[in-house]
Amino acid sequence: MSDRRPRAARRRPPEPPAAAASSQPPQAQSPSSPPPPSQSPSPTQSASPSPSVVQATLYRDGRRVASPATLAETFRQLREHPDGMAWIGLQRPTADELHSLAAEFDLHELAVEDAMEAHQRPKLERYGETLFVVLRAARYLDAPEEVDFGELHVFVGPDFLITVRHGAAPDLSAVRTRMEADPGLLALGPEAVLYAILDAVVDGYAPVVAGVQNDIDEIETEVFGGDPAVSRRIYELSREMVEFQRATRPLVGMLHGLMAGFAKYGTDEELQRYLRDVADHVTHTSERVDGFRQALTEILTVNATLVTQQQNAEMRALAEAGFEQNEEIKKISSWAAILFAPTLVGTIYGMNFDNMPELHWAGGYPFAVVLMAVVCTSLYVVFKKKDWL
């Protein structure tokens, strides 16, 4: 970096009481005589390393010179090598650890407060000589077919770079391996590491884009196949695309802001090329994500139309079935009424009472038969006119 200067030239505020207490040697030590100063173990070396510290490494001229186990040991060794660079990786650190870093590297309290809490929007802010960057990484999970988002906070100073991860993504071990394999690039300082991290985060979007594209293709097949569960899948994927947009869209402006400061901060030509390449990838990814969201909106509209059409077809089928049933009921009712007339006459004259004059009438039987025929014929004609038969 063009603005790097020896660590001794920077003013560092005094350590807070907690950090100072941790640097004191334990009172209860072995009574044996201490080894020579060059071999005496420091208090921080005897302390157990924090699980929040993923890795702390010191570099000089692009090559690793030390891998301290604790933050305090990292601070001590960096003071001993003012021309070196510290790369400290943390995952969900405690408040005390962030406060000790803030005291050692003069980090702004607002940036430290943001780093303590996840769910920050991607942004880039400069506090004096320190650059604070928030990134949203993403990875595609094949088994549940969903996108998992992580959050990365990066502090970039003249001779240090601190990463604070909230989530599984991104995997910065690959970034460290890549940078250590290219000492010339690593020798450019913390800015080079920042650009490598940006490149890793943006490259991590490619598998997500491929996975989402595959999901959309499957959803289109399910929509036209009439799968009833596809609406929920469309909704869930649309929500993930909203999160993906929130992760990628601010990056475009952030990278253009970094490119605008090339001349002001004297950024190396090689790093300028790397950053432009990362900016191109981010722009392409952002456009793909916008396209995905638009496609999902259209698919949801098509699915709603198809569902409505299917419901209308089902209602029409039910209405037709009801109409046919009504026609059958009309026919049955008509024939029941027609058959009821002779049944009524036959029932009356089948009672065999003694005082029934018609039973002894010579024309009674023909009259009853004619009466039944006339009634049945009349009912048949009436029902036929009403299209019941």
JOKAGI-V983427 format. One record per run of one state. SS is the DSSP state (helix for helix, strand for strand, loop for the rest). FROM is the first residue (numbers start at 1). LEN is the number of residues. Records with the same first field share a line. If there is no record, write none. Layout:
BEGIN
SS=FROM-LEN / FROM-LEN
END
This chain:
BEGIN
loop=1-6 / 10-7 / 23-20 / 47-6 / 61-2 / 67-4 / 81-4 / 92-3 / 106-3 / 117-6 / 128-2 / 142-4 / 157-3 / 167-5 / 181-2 / 187-3 / 226-4 / 261-1 / 266-3 / 349-8 / 361-3 / 386-4
helix=7-3 / 17-6 / 43-4 / 71-10 / 95-11 / 109-8 / 172-9 / 183-4 / 190-36 / 230-31 / 262-4 / 269-80 / 357-4 / 364-22
strand=53-8 / 63-4 / 85-7 / 123-5 / 130-12 / 146-11 / 160-7
END
